[in-house]
Amino acid sequence: MTLQRLSFDPGLHLAAASAEPVTAYGAMVRGVFRGSVMPVGCIDTVFGYLPTAAMLGERGYEDSGFIRPFGLTGQFRPELERVVLDAWERLAR
């Protein structure tokens, strides 16, 4: 997964991910960047959904149901959300 930031000035940013993040990531991203930020999903080569850690194990479409139809194997690890948030924090610096 790739994450990208485009800043128009110190207080206006686009924060993009190569997945379809669930709604909760919008609030997380807004908490990381100073000023106004617009979260954008589905850039680059999209692999599928990006669930939160709390969603893991629910067996919903966004959690794991999309994996086979997208031609993927495996499952998300519990530290998924922390890894993504750490990456956003590095980009915000």
A tleap script that builds the chain and sets N, CA, C and O, in Angstrom:
source leaprc.protein.ff14SB
mol = sequence {
  NMET THR LEU GLN ARG LEU SER PHE ASP PRO
  GLY LEU HIE LEU ALA ALA ALA SER ALA GLU
  PRO VAL THR ALA TYR GLY ALA MET VAL ARG
  GLY VAL PHE ARG GLY SER VAL MET PRO VAL
  GLY CYS ILE ASP THR VAL PHE GLY TYR LEU
  PRO THR ALA ALA MET LEU GLY GLU ARG GLY
  TYR GLU ASP SER GLY PHE ILE ARG PRO PHE
  GLY LEU THR GLY GLN PHE ARG PRO GLU LEU
  GLU ARG VAL VAL LEU ASP ALA TRP GLU ARG
  LEU ALA CARG
}
set mol.1.N position { 0.839 -1.166 0.000 }
set mol.1.CA position { 0.000 0.000 0.000 }
set mol.1.C position { 0.882 1.227 0.000 }
set mol.1.O position { 1.910 1.269 0.677 }
set mol.2.N position { 0.477 2.223 -0.761 }
set mol.2.CA position { 1.205 3.491 -0.769 }
set mol.2.C position { 0.347 4.577 -0.147 }
set mol.2.O position { -0.880 4.568 -0.250 }
set mol.3.N position { 1.024 5.510 0.500 }
set mol.3.CA position { 0.398 6.700 1.061 }
set mol.3.C position { 1.108 7.892 0.446 }
set mol.3.O position { 2.325 7.871 0.260 }
set mol.4.N position { 0.352 8.924 0.132 }
set mol.4.CA position { 0.942 10.132 -0.442 }
set mol.4.C position { 0.310 11.358 0.183 }
set mol.4.O position { -0.845 11.350 0.609 }
set mol.5.N position { 1.112 12.416 0.223 }
set mol.5.CA position { 0.628 13.695 0.728 }
set mol.5.C position { 0.938 14.756 -0.305 }
set mol.5.O position { 2.043 14.805 -0.846 }
set mol.6.N position { -0.026 15.594 -0.576 }
set mol.6.CA position { 0.175 16.750 -1.434 }
set mol.6.C position { -0.248 17.959 -0.617 }
set mol.6.O position { -1.411 18.082 -0.233 }
set mol.7.N position { 0.705 18.856 -0.351 }
set mol.7.CA position { 0.414 20.048 0.450 }
set mol.7.C position { 0.398 21.265 -0.455 }
set mol.7.O position { 1.341 21.514 -1.206 }
set mol.8.N position { -0.677 22.012 -0.372 }
set mol.8.CA position { -0.810 23.224 -1.171 }
set mol.8.C position { -0.225 24.422 -0.445 }
set mol.8.O position { 0.230 25.376 -1.076 }
set mol.9.N position { -0.238 24.373 0.863 }
set mol.9.CA position { 0.443 25.324 1.736 }
set mol.9.C position { 0.511 24.647 3.096 }
set mol.9.O position { -0.011 23.541 3.238 }
set mol.10.N position { 1.131 25.256 4.106 }
set mol.10.CA position { 1.266 24.554 5.392 }
set mol.10.C position { -0.053 24.147 6.052 }
set mol.10.O position { -0.053 23.328 6.971 }
set mol.11.N position { -1.153 24.696 5.604 }
set mol.11.CA position { -2.430 24.385 6.239 }
set mol.11.C position { -3.460 23.729 5.345 }
set mol.11.O position { -4.639 23.691 5.698 }
set mol.12.N position { -3.045 23.203 4.180 }
set mol.12.CA position { -3.999 22.588 3.258 }
set mol.12.C position { -3.346 21.383 2.578 }
set mol.12.O position { -2.375 21.531 1.836 }
set mol.13.N position { -3.892 20.184 2.839 }
set mol.13.CA position { -3.274 18.948 2.378 }
set mol.13.C position { -4.294 17.981 1.769 }
set mol.13.O position { -5.464 17.966 2.152 }
set mol.14.N position { -3.823 17.179 0.816 }
set mol.14.CA position { -4.511 15.978 0.373 }
set mol.14.C position { -3.702 14.817 0.930 }
set mol.14.O position { -2.477 14.801 0.801 }
set mol.15.N position { -4.359 13.856 1.542 }
set mol.15.CA position { -3.704 12.665 2.086 }
set mol.15.C position { -4.339 11.460 1.390 }
set mol.15.O position { -5.523 11.181 1.578 }
set mol.16.N position { -3.546 10.751 0.586 }
set mol.16.CA position { -4.094 9.715 -0.281 }
set mol.16.C position { -3.525 8.333 0.033 }
set mol.16.O position { -2.377 8.199 0.459 }
set mol.17.N position { -4.353 7.307 -0.186 }
set mol.17.CA position { -3.966 5.920 0.071 }
set mol.17.C position { -4.364 5.048 -1.116 }
set mol.17.O position { -5.372 5.293 -1.778 }
set mol.18.N position { -3.547 4.023 -1.368 }
set mol.18.CA position { -3.840 3.099 -2.473 }
set mol.18.C position { -4.707 1.935 -1.983 }
set mol.18.O position { -4.419 0.763 -2.227 }
set mol.19.N position { -5.756 2.303 -1.297 }
set mol.19.CA position { -6.751 1.357 -0.797 }
set mol.19.C position { -8.042 2.150 -0.630 }
set mol.19.O position { -8.069 3.367 -0.811 }
set mol.20.N position { -9.091 1.451 -0.287 }
set mol.20.CA position { -10.328 2.149 0.068 }
set mol.20.C position { -10.430 2.109 1.593 }
set mol.20.O position { -10.940 1.144 2.162 }
set mol.21.N position { -9.937 3.176 2.255 }
set mol.21.CA position { -9.966 3.184 3.719 }
set mol.21.C position { -11.402 3.319 4.230 }
set mol.21.O position { -12.223 4.017 3.635 }
set mol.22.N position { -11.686 2.647 5.331 }
set mol.22.CA position { -12.991 2.818 5.957 }
set mol.22.C position { -13.044 4.215 6.580 }
set mol.22.O position { -12.007 4.846 6.789 }
set mol.23.N position { -14.229 4.685 6.867 }
set mol.23.CA position { -14.468 6.051 7.320 }
set mol.23.C position { -13.612 6.468 8.504 }
set mol.23.O position { -13.195 7.624 8.574 }
set mol.24.N position { -13.341 5.574 9.423 }
set mol.24.CA position { -12.586 5.922 10.628 }
set mol.24.C position { -11.201 6.479 10.312 }
set mol.24.O position { -10.666 7.267 11.092 }
set mol.25.N position { -10.619 6.092 9.199 }
set mol.25.CA position { -9.294 6.613 8.853 }
set mol.25.C position { -9.338 8.102 8.519 }
set mol.25.O position { -8.333 8.794 8.689 }
set mol.26.N position { -10.456 8.602 8.056 }
set mol.26.CA position { -10.569 10.037 7.785 }
set mol.26.C position { -10.322 10.855 9.037 }
set mol.26.O position { -9.576 11.834 9.001 }
set mol.27.N position { -10.938 10.467 10.143 }
set mol.27.CA position { -10.730 11.180 11.405 }
set mol.27.C position { -9.288 11.035 11.879 }
set mol.27.O position { -8.711 11.987 12.405 }
set mol.28.N position { -8.703 9.851 11.698 }
set mol.28.CA position { -7.305 9.647 12.101 }
set mol.28.C position { -6.376 10.567 11.330 }
set mol.28.O position { -5.498 11.204 11.912 }
set mol.29.N position { -6.569 10.633 10.020 }
set mol.29.CA position { -5.720 11.469 9.174 }
set mol.29.C position { -5.892 12.939 9.530 }
set mol.29.O position { -4.914 13.686 9.571 }
set mol.30.N position { -7.109 13.355 9.784 }
set mol.30.CA position { -7.345 14.757 10.158 }
set mol.30.C position { -6.664 15.105 11.485 }
set mol.30.O position { -6.298 16.258 11.712 }
set mol.31.N position { -6.495 14.115 12.352 }
set mol.31.CA position { -5.819 14.347 13.623 }
set mol.31.C position { -4.309 14.432 13.495 }
set mol.31.O position { -3.641 14.927 14.402 }
set mol.32.N position { -3.766 13.963 12.399 }
set mol.32.CA position { -2.317 13.931 12.196 }
set mol.32.C position { -1.802 15.214 11.542 }
set mol.32.O position { -0.732 15.704 11.902 }
set mol.33.N position { -2.545 15.754 10.599 }
set mol.33.CA position { -2.097 16.926 9.846 }
set mol.33.C position { -2.594 18.218 10.478 }
set mol.33.O position { -3.692 18.277 11.031 }
set mol.34.N position { -1.772 19.240 10.384 }
set mol.34.CA position { -2.182 20.570 10.849 }
set mol.34.C position { -2.967 21.246 9.740 }
set mol.34.O position { -2.643 21.103 8.561 }
set mol.35.N position { -3.987 21.973 10.117 }
set mol.35.CA position { -4.792 22.672 9.134 }
set mol.35.C position { -5.865 21.777 8.557 }
set mol.35.O position { -6.365 20.873 9.226 }
set mol.36.N position { -6.214 22.034 7.315 }
set mol.36.CA position { -7.266 21.275 6.635 }
set mol.36.C position { -6.649 20.149 5.825 }
set mol.36.O position { -5.628 20.325 5.161 }
set mol.37.N position { -7.284 18.995 5.892 }
set mol.37.CA position { -6.808 17.844 5.129 }
set mol.37.C position { -8.001 17.127 4.514 }
set mol.37.O position { -9.042 16.965 5.151 }
set mol.38.N position { -7.833 16.704 3.277 }
set mol.38.CA position { -8.865 15.925 2.610 }
set mol.38.C position { -8.318 14.527 2.375 }
set mol.38.O position { -7.403 14.356 1.570 }
set mol.39.N position { -8.859 13.517 3.063 }
set mol.39.CA position { -8.434 12.140 2.808 }
set mol.39.C position { -8.991 11.655 1.467 }
set mol.39.O position { -10.150 11.903 1.136 }
set mol.40.N position { -8.151 10.965 0.709 }
set mol.40.CA position { -8.539 10.452 -0.601 }
set mol.40.C position { -8.121 8.987 -0.676 }
set mol.40.O position { -6.988 8.644 -0.339 }
set mol.41.N position { -9.022 8.138 -1.111 }
set mol.41.CA position { -8.705 6.728 -1.270 }
set mol.41.C position { -8.665 6.337 -2.738 }
set mol.41.O position { -8.983 7.138 -3.617 }
set mol.42.N position { -8.275 5.111 -2.987 }
set mol.42.CA position { -8.302 4.512 -4.322 }
set mol.42.C position { -7.367 5.190 -5.313 }
set mol.42.O position { -7.751 5.438 -6.455 }
set mol.43.N position { -6.135 5.495 -4.885 }
set mol.43.CA position { -5.132 6.007 -5.810 }
set mol.43.C position { -4.179 4.867 -6.169 }
set mol.43.O position { -4.191 3.821 -5.520 }
set mol.44.N position { -3.382 5.058 -7.167 }
set mol.44.CA position { -2.382 4.079 -7.598 }
set mol.44.C position { -3.034 2.727 -7.891 }
set mol.44.O position { -4.130 2.670 -8.447 }
set mol.45.N position { -2.367 1.660 -7.520 }
set mol.45.CA position { -2.879 0.311 -7.705 }
set mol.45.C position { -3.621 -0.095 -6.442 }
set mol.45.O position { -2.991 -0.433 -5.439 }
set mol.46.N position { -4.921 -0.067 -6.473 }
set mol.46.CA position { -5.749 -0.323 -5.292 }
set mol.46.C position { -5.820 -1.818 -5.016 }
set mol.46.O position { -6.151 -2.605 -5.902 }
set mol.47.N position { -5.508 -2.205 -3.783 }
set mol.47.CA position { -5.543 -3.624 -3.440 }
set mol.47.C position { -6.864 -4.042 -2.825 }
set mol.47.O position { -7.160 -5.236 -2.785 }
set mol.48.N position { -7.665 -3.113 -2.348 }
set mol.48.CA position { -8.933 -3.444 -1.709 }
set mol.48.C position { -9.212 -2.494 -0.568 }
set mol.48.O position { -8.821 -1.328 -0.614 }
set mol.49.N position { -9.881 -2.982 0.450 }
set mol.49.CA position { -10.279 -2.173 1.595 }
set mol.49.C position { -9.180 -2.091 2.642 }
set mol.49.O position { -8.334 -2.978 2.745 }
set mol.50.N position { -9.207 -1.017 3.411 }
set mol.50.CA position { -8.298 -0.847 4.541 }
set mol.50.C position { -9.153 -0.753 5.802 }
set mol.50.O position { -9.660 0.320 6.128 }
set mol.51.N position { -9.316 -1.873 6.513 }
set mol.51.CA position { -10.137 -1.869 7.729 }
set mol.51.C position { -9.349 -1.328 8.927 }
set mol.51.O position { -8.126 -1.197 8.874 }
set mol.52.N position { -10.058 -1.023 9.985 }
set mol.52.CA position { -9.410 -0.659 11.243 }
set mol.52.C position { -9.119 -1.931 12.034 }
set mol.52.O position { -9.628 -3.006 11.714 }
set mol.53.N position { -8.302 -1.795 13.060 }
set mol.53.CA position { -7.974 -2.948 13.910 }
set mol.53.C position { -9.233 -3.509 14.573 }
set mol.53.O position { -9.361 -4.723 14.731 }
set mol.54.N position { -10.163 -2.629 14.961 }
set mol.54.CA position { -11.390 -3.076 15.622 }
set mol.54.C position { -12.265 -3.931 14.709 }
set mol.54.O position { -13.051 -4.746 15.193 }
set mol.55.N position { -12.139 -3.757 13.406 }
set mol.55.CA position { -12.956 -4.510 12.455 }
set mol.55.C position { -12.425 -5.924 12.213 }
set mol.55.O position { -13.167 -6.796 11.762 }
set mol.56.N position { -11.162 -6.148 12.508 }
set mol.56.CA position { -10.555 -7.445 12.216 }
set mol.56.C position { -11.259 -8.552 12.985 }
set mol.56.O position { -11.522 -8.416 14.180 }
set mol.57.N position { -11.557 -9.625 12.312 }
set mol.57.CA position { -12.245 -10.754 12.923 }
set mol.57.C position { -13.753 -10.699 12.801 }
set mol.57.O position { -14.428 -11.665 13.155 }
set mol.58.N position { -14.308 -9.584 12.303 }
set mol.58.CA position { -15.765 -9.472 12.143 }
set mol.58.C position { -16.275 -10.280 10.956 }
set mol.58.O position { -17.465 -10.587 10.874 }
set mol.59.N position { -15.385 -10.621 10.047 }
set mol.59.CA position { -15.703 -11.385 8.846 }
set mol.59.C position { -16.669 -10.667 7.909 }
set mol.59.O position { -17.441 -11.299 7.188 }
set mol.60.N position { -16.614 -9.336 7.932 }
set mol.60.CA position { -17.393 -8.539 6.998 }
set mol.60.C position { -16.654 -8.365 5.694 }
set mol.60.O position { -15.516 -8.813 5.556 }
set mol.61.N position { -17.289 -7.719 4.734 }
set mol.61.CA position { -16.653 -7.546 3.430 }
set mol.61.C position { -15.393 -6.692 3.538 }
set mol.61.O position { -14.371 -7.029 2.941 }
set mol.62.N position { -15.449 -5.573 4.303 }
set mol.62.CA position { -14.299 -4.687 4.423 }
set mol.62.C position { -13.178 -5.307 5.239 }
set mol.62.O position { -12.019 -4.930 5.060 }
set mol.63.N position { -13.475 -6.223 6.108 }
set mol.63.CA position { -12.488 -6.890 6.954 }
set mol.63.C position { -11.732 -7.958 6.171 }
set mol.63.O position { -10.501 -7.946 6.132 }
set mol.64.N position { -12.458 -8.876 5.551 }
set mol.64.CA position { -11.783 -9.977 4.866 }
set mol.64.C position { -12.548 -10.502 3.653 }
set mol.64.O position { -11.987 -11.242 2.845 }
set mol.65.N position { -13.807 -10.133 3.516 }
set mol.65.CA position { -14.623 -10.678 2.438 }
set mol.65.C position { -14.156 -10.305 1.044 }
set mol.65.O position { -14.440 -11.026 0.088 }
set mol.66.N position { -13.446 -9.192 0.907 }
set mol.66.CA position { -12.976 -8.756 -0.407 }
set mol.66.C position { -11.696 -9.470 -0.845 }
set mol.66.O position { -11.343 -9.423 -2.024 }
set mol.67.N position { -11.001 -10.123 0.073 }
set mol.67.CA position { -9.660 -10.640 -0.201 }
set mol.67.C position { -9.646 -11.633 -1.370 }
set mol.67.O position { -8.862 -11.460 -2.302 }
set mol.68.N position { -10.474 -12.641 -1.342 }
set mol.68.CA position { -10.490 -13.621 -2.444 }
set mol.68.C position { -10.947 -13.005 -3.772 }
set mol.68.O position { -10.290 -13.218 -4.791 }
set mol.69.N position { -12.061 -12.243 -3.795 }
set mol.69.CA position { -12.487 -11.657 -5.069 }
set mol.69.C position { -11.425 -10.742 -5.702 }
set mol.69.O position { -11.396 -10.584 -6.923 }
set mol.70.N position { -10.558 -10.141 -4.878 }
set mol.70.CA position { -9.494 -9.287 -5.399 }
set mol.70.C position { -8.253 -10.091 -5.769 }
set mol.70.O position { -7.250 -9.516 -6.194 }
set mol.71.N position { -8.307 -11.422 -5.613 }
set mol.71.CA position { -7.180 -12.275 -5.964 }
set mol.71.C position { -6.057 -12.263 -4.942 }
set mol.71.O position { -4.907 -12.552 -5.275 }
set mol.72.N position { -6.384 -11.932 -3.703 }
set mol.72.CA position { -5.389 -11.861 -2.636 }
set mol.72.C position { -5.492 -13.077 -1.728 }
set mol.72.O position { -6.487 -13.801 -1.758 }
set mol.73.N position { -4.472 -13.293 -0.932 }
set mol.73.CA position { -4.487 -14.316 0.094 }
set mol.73.C position { -3.985 -13.692 1.390 }
set mol.73.O position { -3.393 -12.613 1.377 }
set mol.74.N position { -4.218 -14.364 2.490 }
set mol.74.CA position { -3.726 -13.887 3.777 }
set mol.74.C position { -4.775 -13.132 4.561 }
set mol.74.O position { -5.965 -13.165 4.245 }
set mol.75.N position { -4.307 -12.454 5.586 }
set mol.75.CA position { -5.200 -11.666 6.438 }
set mol.75.C position { -4.415 -10.509 7.025 }
set mol.75.O position { -3.184 -10.517 7.035 }
set mol.76.N position { -5.136 -9.523 7.511 }
set mol.76.CA position { -4.496 -8.371 8.137 }
set mol.76.C position { -4.021 -8.733 9.538 }
set mol.76.O position { -4.643 -9.541 10.228 }
set mol.77.N position { -2.936 -8.138 9.938 }
set mol.77.CA position { -2.414 -8.331 11.294 }
set mol.77.C position { -3.048 -7.320 12.235 }
set mol.77.O position { -3.472 -6.252 11.794 }
set mol.78.N position { -3.121 -7.636 13.520 }
set mol.78.CA position { -3.746 -6.732 14.483 }
set mol.78.C position { -3.094 -5.348 14.558 }
set mol.78.O position { -3.762 -4.374 14.907 }
set mol.79.N position { -1.804 -5.248 14.237 }
set mol.79.CA position { -1.109 -3.952 14.320 }
set mol.79.C position { -1.311 -3.094 13.072 }
set mol.79.O position { -0.683 -2.043 12.939 }
set mol.80.N position { -2.164 -3.521 12.174 }
set mol.80.CA position { -2.431 -2.819 10.925 }
set mol.80.C position { -2.667 -1.328 11.129 }
set mol.80.O position { -1.996 -0.507 10.504 }
set mol.81.N position { -3.589 -0.975 11.976 }
set mol.81.CA position { -3.977 0.420 12.171 }
set mol.81.C position { -2.796 1.246 12.684 }
set mol.81.O position { -2.585 2.371 12.230 }
set mol.82.N position { -2.036 0.702 13.613 }
set mol.82.CA position { -0.883 1.415 14.173 }
set mol.82.C position { 0.173 1.649 13.098 }
set mol.82.O position { 0.764 2.727 13.043 }
set mol.83.N position { 0.417 0.664 12.251 }
set mol.83.CA position { 1.401 0.799 11.169 }
set mol.83.C position { 0.970 1.909 10.207 }
set mol.83.O position { 1.787 2.737 9.804 }
set mol.84.N position { -0.300 1.925 9.846 }
set mol.84.CA position { -0.811 2.942 8.925 }
set mol.84.C position { -0.738 4.328 9.567 }
set mol.84.O position { -0.314 5.285 8.919 }
set mol.85.N position { -1.141 4.444 10.814 }
set mol.85.CA position { -1.099 5.732 11.503 }
set mol.85.C position { 0.340 6.231 11.644 }
set mol.85.O position { 0.591 7.423 11.465 }
set mol.86.N position { 1.278 5.356 11.956 }
set mol.86.CA position { 2.697 5.740 12.040 }
set mol.86.C position { 3.192 6.277 10.692 }
set mol.86.O position { 3.941 7.253 10.640 }
set mol.87.N position { 2.770 5.637 9.624 }
set mol.87.CA position { 3.185 6.086 8.290 }
set mol.87.C position { 2.611 7.467 7.983 }
set mol.87.O position { 3.309 8.311 7.421 }
set mol.88.N position { 1.349 7.711 8.343 }
set mol.88.CA position { 0.758 9.044 8.144 }
set mol.88.C position { 1.507 10.089 8.954 }
set mol.88.O position { 1.744 11.198 8.476 }
set mol.89.N position { 1.878 9.739 10.177 }
set mol.89.CA position { 2.615 10.687 11.020 }
set mol.89.C position { 3.964 11.035 10.411 }
set mol.89.O position { 4.386 12.190 10.471 }
set mol.90.N position { 4.650 10.056 9.824 }
set mol.90.CA position { 5.926 10.338 9.151 }
set mol.90.C position { 5.709 11.262 7.947 }
set mol.90.O position { 6.502 12.174 7.715 }
set mol.91.N position { 4.649 11.030 7.191 }
set mol.91.CA position { 4.362 11.900 6.048 }
set mol.91.C position { 3.992 13.314 6.471 }
set mol.91.O position { 4.281 14.271 5.752 }
set mol.92.N position { 3.369 13.453 7.607 }
set mol.92.CA position { 2.933 14.783 8.073 }
set mol.92.C position { 4.118 15.653 8.486 }
set mol.92.O position { 4.038 16.881 8.470 }
set mol.93.N position { 5.216 14.998 8.857 }
set mol.93.CA position { 6.408 15.780 9.258 }
set mol.93.C position { 6.994 16.387 8.034 }
set mol.93.O position { 8.002 17.088 8.114 }
savepdb mol mol.pdb
quit
